[in-house]
Amino acid sequence: MGLLDNAKEAAEATGEKLSRAVEDTKGRISDKADEAKADAEVKKAERNRDATEAKNDYKEQLRD
């Protein structure tokens, strides 16, 4: 029975390793998605800032 026990333990260890690898990959994908979302939010804020500056510059020109 030693051979079957060794094979069973090896299969279990392989399954656990694969499970960890899948979880790690899931985590990396989630991190990349969060990074992309943050980048999009920054770009949106920059566009808003630029639009506000342009609007303020236009208003300043009208005052002159």
Secondary structure, DSSP 8 states (H G I E B T S, - for coil): -HHHHHHHHHHHHHHHHHHHHHHHHHHHHHHHHHHHHHHHHHHHHHHHHHHHHHHHHHHHHHH-
